[in-house]
């Protein structure tokens, strides 16, 4: 459960808009990429794919962030900024990984999105 902080510039640039939620613990029980359901942005829950971890390719600052890409993006240009959202982790797709660049990361995100769609 958290408030939308802002959109990842890397995510927006590669076509994967994300909701970014600060995670309150520095050592969550789970890390990785997940098929998820997002509650609180619309009347019905939205399917999505999420990364819960330290963003080793993009930032690697050690802080934990939950980045969620809704598979059906219903929000206006301002996204979900300031909205209270609850993200339900349904299925772990894989562990978090470091990539050699944004092209490799973008390819992995596309594969994760397809895997989440198949699961959901």
OpenMM code with the backbone's topology and positions (N, CA, C; nanometers):
from openmm import Vec3, app, unit

residues = "UNK UNK UNK UNK UNK UNK UNK UNK UNK UNK UNK UNK UNK UNK UNK UNK UNK UNK UNK UNK UNK UNK UNK UNK UNK UNK UNK UNK UNK UNK UNK UNK UNK UNK UNK UNK UNK UNK UNK UNK UNK UNK UNK UNK UNK UNK UNK UNK UNK UNK UNK UNK UNK UNK UNK UNK UNK UNK UNK UNK UNK UNK UNK UNK UNK UNK UNK UNK UNK UNK UNK UNK UNK UNK UNK UNK UNK UNK UNK UNK UNK UNK UNK UNK UNK UNK UNK UNK UNK UNK UNK UNK UNK UNK UNK UNK UNK UNK UNK UNK UNK UNK UNK UNK UNK UNK UNK UNK UNK UNK UNK UNK UNK UNK UNK UNK UNK UNK UNK UNK".split()
positions = [
    Vec3(0.0861, -0.1163, 0.0000),
    Vec3(0.0000, 0.0000, 0.0000),
    Vec3(0.0900, 0.1216, 0.0000),
    Vec3(0.0688, 0.2119, -0.0925),
    Vec3(0.1513, 0.3310, -0.0959),
    Vec3(0.0985, 0.4331, -0.1932),
    Vec3(0.1569, 0.5525, -0.1855),
    Vec3(0.1205, 0.6603, -0.2763),
    Vec3(0.2179, 0.6631, -0.3923),
    Vec3(0.1633, 0.6896, -0.5100),
    Vec3(0.2420, 0.7026, -0.6314),
    Vec3(0.3392, 0.8179, -0.6150),
    Vec3(0.4699, 0.7912, -0.6358),
    Vec3(0.5727, 0.8937, -0.6201),
    Vec3(0.5974, 0.9712, -0.7480),
    Vec3(0.5895, 0.9050, -0.8587),
    Vec3(0.6210, 0.9666, -0.9871),
    Vec3(0.6501, 0.8565, -1.0857),
    Vec3(0.6677, 0.8949, -1.2096),
    Vec3(0.6913, 0.7959, -1.3137),
    Vec3(0.8399, 0.7836, -1.3403),
    Vec3(0.8870, 0.6618, -1.3580),
    Vec3(1.0261, 0.6384, -1.3930),
    Vec3(1.0544, 0.6963, -1.5302),
    Vec3(1.1542, 0.7806, -1.5397),
    Vec3(1.1894, 0.8375, -1.6691),
    Vec3(1.2382, 0.7288, -1.7639),
    Vec3(1.3115, 0.6318, -1.7120),
    Vec3(1.3580, 0.5203, -1.7954),
    Vec3(1.2386, 0.4406, -1.8456),
    Vec3(1.1414, 0.4143, -1.7572),
    Vec3(1.0234, 0.3386, -1.7962),
    Vec3(0.9394, 0.4111, -1.8990),
    Vec3(0.9244, 0.5411, -1.8818),
    Vec3(0.8447, 0.6187, -1.9767),
    Vec3(0.9127, 0.6234, -2.1124),
    Vec3(1.0441, 0.6334, -2.1126),
    Vec3(1.1189, 0.6439, -2.2379),
    Vec3(1.1122, 0.5151, -2.3193),
    Vec3(1.1087, 0.4002, -2.2513),
    Vec3(1.1081, 0.2743, -2.3264),
    Vec3(0.9677, 0.2196, -2.3500),
    Vec3(0.8646, 0.2989, -2.3190),
    Vec3(0.7276, 0.2594, -2.3485),
    Vec3(0.6580, 0.1837, -2.2376),
    Vec3(0.7209, 0.1674, -2.1241),
    Vec3(0.6615, 0.0958, -2.0114),
    Vec3(0.6389, 0.1952, -1.8976),
    Vec3(0.5237, 0.2638, -1.8999),
    Vec3(0.4923, 0.3583, -1.7924),
    Vec3(0.4787, 0.2820, -1.6622),
    Vec3(0.5315, 0.3400, -1.5557),
    Vec3(0.5262, 0.2720, -1.4266),
    Vec3(0.4733, 0.3625, -1.3170),
    Vec3(0.4092, 0.2994, -1.2216),
    Vec3(0.3766, 0.3624, -1.0947),
    Vec3(0.4928, 0.3286, -1.0026),
    Vec3(0.5483, 0.4265, -0.9362),
    Vec3(0.6619, 0.4036, -0.8473),
    Vec3(0.6186, 0.4261, -0.7038),
    Vec3(0.6301, 0.3216, -0.6233),
    Vec3(0.5864, 0.3269, -0.4845),
    Vec3(0.7057, 0.2981, -0.3941),
    Vec3(0.7303, 0.3888, -0.3018),
    Vec3(0.8381, 0.3671, -0.2047),
    Vec3(0.7987, 0.2491, -0.1176),
    Vec3(0.8930, 0.1599, -0.0933),
    Vec3(0.8668, 0.0435, -0.0092),
    Vec3(0.9200, 0.0747, 0.1301),
    Vec3(0.8402, 0.0523, 0.2348),
    Vec3(0.8789, 0.0979, 0.3684),
    Vec3(0.9903, 0.0181, 0.4368),
    Vec3(1.0288, -0.0952, 0.3819),
    Vec3(1.1306, -0.1786, 0.4462),
    Vec3(1.2522, -0.1910, 0.3549),
    Vec3(1.3719, -0.1899, 0.4135),
    Vec3(1.4913, -0.2027, 0.3306),
    Vec3(1.5258, -0.3481, 0.2997),
    Vec3(1.4576, -0.4431, 0.3655),
    Vec3(1.4797, -0.5848, 0.3382),
    Vec3(1.3445, -0.6561, 0.3283),
    Vec3(1.2753, -0.6398, 0.2144),
    Vec3(1.1443, -0.7058, 0.2004),
    Vec3(1.1591, -0.8578, 0.1969),
    Vec3(1.0534, -0.9266, 0.2323),
    Vec3(1.0540, -1.0733, 0.2337),
    Vec3(1.0703, -1.1312, 0.0938),
    Vec3(1.0307, -1.0547, -0.0075),
    Vec3(1.0404, -1.1008, -0.1460),
    Vec3(1.1066, -0.9928, -0.2307),
    Vec3(1.1878, -1.0344, -0.3238),
    Vec3(1.2487, -0.9465, -0.4252),
    Vec3(1.2208, -1.0104, -0.5593),
    Vec3(1.2091, -0.9306, -0.6625),
    Vec3(1.1986, -0.9894, -0.7949),
    Vec3(1.0933, -0.9228, -0.8809),
    Vec3(1.0553, -0.9954, -0.9847),
    Vec3(0.9573, -0.9506, -1.0824),
    Vec3(0.8321, -1.0367, -1.0638),
    Vec3(0.7157, -0.9714, -1.0578),
    Vec3(0.5917, -1.0398, -1.0224),
    Vec3(0.4773, -1.0035, -1.1169),
    Vec3(0.3871, -1.0977, -1.1384),
    Vec3(0.2558, -1.0682, -1.1949),
    Vec3(0.1746, -1.0152, -1.0775),
    Vec3(0.1029, -0.9034, -1.0994),
    Vec3(0.0350, -0.8372, -0.9885),
    Vec3(-0.1065, -0.7945, -1.0264),
    Vec3(-0.1793, -0.7544, -0.9253),
    Vec3(-0.3082, -0.6902, -0.9419),
    Vec3(-0.3009, -0.5590, -0.8626),
    Vec3(-0.3409, -0.4483, -0.9261),
    Vec3(-0.3329, -0.3156, -0.8648),
    Vec3(-0.4724, -0.2691, -0.8263),
    Vec3(-0.4888, -0.2343, -0.7009),
    Vec3(-0.6172, -0.1889, -0.6470),
    Vec3(-0.6083, -0.0397, -0.6136),
    Vec3(-0.7177, 0.0336, -0.6367),
    Vec3(-0.7273, 0.1710, -0.5917),
    Vec3(-0.7128, 0.2769, -0.6993),
    Vec3(-0.6733, 0.2386, -0.8189),
    Vec3(-0.6585, 0.3377, -0.9255),
    Vec3(-0.7864, 0.3526, -1.0066),
    Vec3(-0.8624, 0.2443, -1.0169),
    Vec3(-0.9901, 0.2430, -1.0867),
    Vec3(-1.0883, 0.1621, -1.0020),
    Vec3(-1.2129, 0.1559, -1.0458),
    Vec3(-1.3148, 0.0829, -0.9703),
    Vec3(-1.2820, -0.0660, -0.9604),
    Vec3(-1.2211, -0.1210, -1.0645),
    Vec3(-1.1845, -0.2630, -1.0664),
    Vec3(-1.0323, -0.2768, -1.0589),
    Vec3(-0.9830, -0.3876, -1.0013),
    Vec3(-0.8378, -0.4095, -0.9982),
    Vec3(-0.7806, -0.4188, -1.1401),
    Vec3(-0.6567, -0.3757, -1.1557),
    Vec3(-0.5894, -0.3778, -1.2856),
    Vec3(-0.4786, -0.4827, -1.2863),
    Vec3(-0.4643, -0.5576, -1.3954),
    Vec3(-0.3527, -0.6517, -1.4053),
    Vec3(-0.2234, -0.5752, -1.4320),
    Vec3(-0.1133, -0.6305, -1.3847),
    Vec3(0.0138, -0.5633, -1.4075),
    Vec3(0.1323, -0.6536, -1.3867),
    Vec3(0.2490, -0.5942, -1.4053),
    Vec3(0.3761, -0.6596, -1.3787),
    Vec3(0.4560, -0.5623, -1.2928),
    Vec3(0.5276, -0.6142, -1.1931),
    Vec3(0.5967, -0.5257, -1.1000),
    Vec3(0.7367, -0.5761, -1.0690),
    Vec3(0.8211, -0.4797, -1.0401),
    Vec3(0.9559, -0.5078, -0.9920),
    Vec3(0.9647, -0.4584, -0.8485),
    Vec3(1.0018, -0.5466, -0.7583),
    Vec3(1.0233, -0.5107, -0.6191),
    Vec3(1.1702, -0.5348, -0.5899),
    Vec3(1.2438, -0.4261, -0.5708),
    Vec3(1.3862, -0.4431, -0.5448),
    Vec3(1.4634, -0.3133, -0.5522),
    Vec3(1.5922, -0.3263, -0.5835),
    Vec3(1.6867, -0.2157, -0.5766),
    Vec3(1.7206, -0.1511, -0.7095),
    Vec3(1.6611, -0.1945, -0.8198),
    Vec3(1.6856, -0.1382, -0.9535),
    Vec3(1.8347, -0.1410, -0.9892),
    Vec3(1.8993, -0.2554, -0.9894),
    Vec3(2.0445, -0.2601, -1.0066),
    Vec3(2.0958, -0.2076, -1.1405),
    Vec3(2.0176, -0.2140, -1.2459),
    Vec3(2.0637, -0.1647, -1.3761),
    Vec3(2.0534, -0.0134, -1.3844),
    Vec3(1.9494, 0.0435, -1.3268),
    Vec3(1.9196, 0.1859, -1.3432),
    Vec3(1.9855, 0.2720, -1.2357),
    Vec3(1.9806, 0.2279, -1.1104),
    Vec3(2.0193, 0.3168, -1.0013),
    Vec3(2.1204, 0.2545, -0.9062),
    Vec3(2.0892, 0.1382, -0.8530),
    Vec3(2.1736, 0.0656, -0.7583),
    Vec3(2.2121, 0.1495, -0.6366),
    Vec3(2.1158, 0.2276, -0.5853),
    Vec3(2.1414, 0.3099, -0.4669),
    Vec3(2.1100, 0.2343, -0.3376),
    Vec3(2.0568, 0.1126, -0.3512),
    Vec3(2.0270, 0.0318, -0.2341),
    Vec3(1.8869, 0.0511, -0.1785),
    Vec3(1.8152, 0.1548, -0.2208),
    Vec3(1.6798, 0.1740, -0.1683),
    Vec3(1.5825, 0.0827, -0.2423),
    Vec3(1.4833, 0.0349, -0.1709),
    Vec3(1.3853, -0.0568, -0.2280),
    Vec3(1.2694, 0.0238, -0.2867),
    Vec3(1.2314, -0.0119, -0.4087),
    Vec3(1.1223, 0.0551, -0.4782),
    Vec3(1.0334, -0.0510, -0.5411),
    Vec3(0.9030, -0.0271, -0.5394),
    Vec3(0.8077, -0.1123, -0.6090),
    Vec3(0.7635, -0.0356, -0.7327),
    Vec3(0.8024, -0.0847, -0.8504),
    Vec3(0.7654, -0.0223, -0.9778),
    Vec3(0.6621, -0.1116, -1.0449),
    Vec3(0.5477, -0.0548, -1.0788),
    Vec3(0.4369, -0.1326, -1.1330),
    Vec3(0.3984, -0.0789, -1.2708),
    Vec3(0.3932, -0.1687, -1.3682),
    Vec3(0.3434, -0.1354, -1.5016),
    Vec3(0.2064, -0.2005, -1.5159),
    Vec3(0.1011, -0.1181, -1.5278),
    Vec3(-0.0335, -0.1720, -1.5485),
    Vec3(-0.0456, -0.2181, -1.6929),
    Vec3(-0.0917, -0.3398, -1.7129),
    Vec3(-0.1042, -0.3947, -1.8480),
    Vec3(-0.2141, -0.3237, -1.9263),
    Vec3(-0.3103, -0.2699, -1.8557),
    Vec3(-0.4167, -0.1888, -1.9164),
    Vec3(-0.4048, -0.0515, -1.8518),
    Vec3(-0.3393, 0.0436, -1.9197),
    Vec3(-0.3119, 0.1745, -1.8592),
    Vec3(-0.4331, 0.2654, -1.8770),
    Vec3(-0.5160, 0.2827, -1.7716),
    Vec3(-0.6400, 0.3595, -1.7856),
    Vec3(-0.6266, 0.5055, -1.7433),
    Vec3(-0.5081, 0.5436, -1.7016),
    Vec3(-0.4917, 0.6734, -1.6384),
    Vec3(-0.4587, 0.7828, -1.7382),
    Vec3(-0.4956, 0.9034, -1.7037),
    Vec3(-0.4649, 1.0196, -1.7877),
    Vec3(-0.3147, 1.0460, -1.7842),
    Vec3(-0.2721, 1.1454, -1.8547),
    Vec3(-0.1299, 1.1770, -1.8670),
    Vec3(-0.0606, 1.1952, -1.7320),
    Vec3(-0.1340, 1.2414, -1.6314),
    Vec3(-0.0711, 1.2625, -1.5008),
    Vec3(-0.0478, 1.1323, -1.4252),
    Vec3(-0.0952, 1.0205, -1.4806),
    Vec3(-0.0749, 0.8919, -1.4151),
    Vec3(-0.1525, 0.8834, -1.2854),
    Vec3(-0.1016, 0.8091, -1.1929),
    Vec3(-0.1681, 0.7919, -1.0646),
    Vec3(-0.1055, 0.8758, -0.9553),
    Vec3(-0.0390, 0.9850, -0.9909),
    Vec3(0.0335, 1.0652, -0.8923),
    Vec3(-0.0537, 1.1011, -0.7734),
    Vec3(-0.0041, 1.0692, -0.6549),
    Vec3(-0.0740, 1.1031, -0.5325),
    Vec3(-0.1860, 1.0089, -0.4944),
    Vec3(-0.2217, 0.9151, -0.5813),
    Vec3(-0.3287, 0.8210, -0.5500),
    Vec3(-0.2755, 0.7111, -0.4581),
    Vec3(-0.3645, 0.6617, -0.3747),
    Vec3(-0.3306, 0.5525, -0.2854),
    Vec3(-0.3582, 0.4215, -0.3590),
    Vec3(-0.2576, 0.3372, -0.3707),
    Vec3(-0.2714, 0.2114, -0.4436),
    Vec3(-0.2242, 0.0951, -0.3565),
    Vec3(-0.2868, -0.0190, -0.3770),
    Vec3(-0.2448, -0.1436, -0.3119),
    Vec3(-0.2075, -0.2400, -0.4230),
    Vec3(-0.0897, -0.2999, -0.4106),
    Vec3(-0.0414, -0.3924, -0.5122),
    Vec3(-0.0378, -0.5324, -0.4531),
    Vec3(-0.1089, -0.6219, -0.5176),
    Vec3(-0.1186, -0.7616, -0.4749),
    Vec3(-0.0214, -0.8447, -0.5586),
    Vec3(0.0814, -0.9020, -0.4942),
    Vec3(0.1773, -0.9874, -0.5639),
    Vec3(0.1133, -1.1245, -0.5820),
    Vec3(0.0936, -1.1662, -0.7067),
    Vec3(0.0231, -1.2912, -0.7345),
    Vec3(0.1160, -1.4072, -0.7673),
    Vec3(0.2230, -1.3777, -0.8436),
    Vec3(0.3091, -1.4857, -0.8907),
    Vec3(0.4479, -1.4299, -0.9224),
    Vec3(0.5513, -1.4921, -0.8657),
    Vec3(0.6873, -1.4478, -0.8955),
    Vec3(0.7288, -1.5030, -1.0318),
    Vec3(0.7702, -1.4108, -1.1198),
    Vec3(0.8133, -1.4495, -1.2539),
    Vec3(0.9618, -1.4839, -1.2581),
    Vec3(1.0425, -1.4068, -1.1843),
    Vec3(1.1874, -1.4315, -1.1824),
    Vec3(1.2513, -1.3430, -1.0760),
    Vec3(1.3804, -1.3661, -1.0524),
    Vec3(1.4576, -1.2814, -0.9619),
    Vec3(1.4978, -1.1524, -1.0324),
    Vec3(1.5273, -1.0505, -0.9549),
    Vec3(1.5785, -0.9240, -1.0081),
    Vec3(1.7178, -0.9508, -1.0662),
    Vec3(1.7525, -0.8805, -1.1730),
    Vec3(1.8820, -0.9015, -1.2381),
    Vec3(1.9418, -0.7678, -1.2815),
    Vec3(2.0722, -0.7672, -1.3001),
    Vec3(2.1422, -0.6505, -1.3530),
    Vec3(2.1685, -0.6763, -1.5016),
    Vec3(2.1439, -0.5737, -1.5845),
    Vec3(2.1634, -0.5863, -1.7288),
    Vec3(2.2741, -0.4922, -1.7741),
    Vec3(2.3331, -0.5225, -1.8888),
    Vec3(2.4452, -0.4451, -1.9404),
    Vec3(2.4055, -0.3098, -1.9976),
    Vec3(2.2780, -0.2845, -2.0115),
    Vec3(2.2334, -0.1556, -2.0637),
    Vec3(2.0829, -0.1506, -2.0713),
    Vec3(2.0322, -0.0338, -2.1114),
    Vec3(1.8868, -0.0152, -2.1167),
    Vec3(1.8199, -0.0978, -2.2258),
    Vec3(1.8913, -0.1271, -2.3358),
    Vec3(1.8313, -0.2116, -2.4398),
    Vec3(1.8035, -0.3515, -2.3869),
    Vec3(1.8986, -0.4077, -2.3133),
    Vec3(1.8802, -0.5413, -2.2550),
    Vec3(1.7708, -0.5384, -2.1491),
    Vec3(1.7661, -0.4316, -2.0703),
    Vec3(1.6620, -0.4173, -1.9694),
    Vec3(1.5245, -0.4073, -2.0348),
    Vec3(1.5134, -0.3292, -2.1411),
    Vec3(1.3862, -0.3132, -2.2119),
    Vec3(1.3382, -0.4469, -2.2678),
    Vec3(1.4297, -0.5266, -2.3220),
    Vec3(1.3929, -0.6594, -2.3733),
    Vec3(1.3421, -0.7491, -2.2603),
    Vec3(1.4061, -0.7421, -2.1433),
    Vec3(1.3620, -0.8227, -2.0292),
    Vec3(1.2243, -0.7775, -1.9808),
    Vec3(1.2003, -0.6459, -1.9792),
    Vec3(1.0696, -0.5942, -1.9369),
    Vec3(0.9607, -0.6413, -2.0332),
    Vec3(0.9896, -0.6413, -2.1623),
    Vec3(0.8924, -0.6898, -2.2609),
    Vec3(0.8605, -0.8375, -2.2367),
    Vec3(0.9626, -0.9166, -2.2086),
    Vec3(0.9412, -1.0590, -2.1807),
    Vec3(0.8617, -1.0773, -2.0507),
    Vec3(0.8928, -0.9973, -1.9497),
    Vec3(0.8191, -1.0055, -1.8216),
    Vec3(0.6736, -0.9674, -1.8408),
    Vec3(0.6481, -0.8663, -1.9225),
    Vec3(0.5110, -0.8227, -1.9514),
    Vec3(0.4335, -0.9351, -2.0188),
    Vec3(0.4953, -1.0009, -2.1143),
    Vec3(0.4300, -1.1139, -2.1827),
    Vec3(0.4036, -1.2281, -2.0846),
    Vec3(0.4986, -1.2558, -1.9963),
    Vec3(0.4803, -1.3639, -1.8983),
    Vec3(0.3680, -1.3295, -1.8005),
    Vec3(0.3606, -1.2031, -1.7592),
    Vec3(0.2531, -1.1612, -1.6683),
    Vec3(0.1176, -1.1734, -1.7357),
    Vec3(0.1100, -1.1303, -1.8638),
    Vec3(-0.0163, -1.1436, -1.9386),
    Vec3(-0.0587, -1.2897, -1.9469),
    Vec3(0.0360, -1.3788, -1.9725),
    Vec3(0.0047, -1.5215, -1.9821),
    Vec3(-0.0459, -1.5762, -1.8479),
    Vec3(0.0129, -1.5295, -1.7379),
    Vec3(-0.0293, -1.5775, -1.6059),
    Vec3(-0.1674, -1.5229, -1.5691),
    Vec3(-0.1876, -1.3942, -1.5988),
    Vec3(-0.3119, -1.3297, -1.5565),
    Vec3(-0.4255, -1.3640, -1.6506),
] * unit.nanometer
topology = app.Topology()
chain = topology.addChain("A")
for resn in residues:
    res = topology.addResidue(resn, chain)
    for name in ("N", "CA", "C"):
        topology.addAtom(name, app.Element.getBySymbol(name[0]), res)
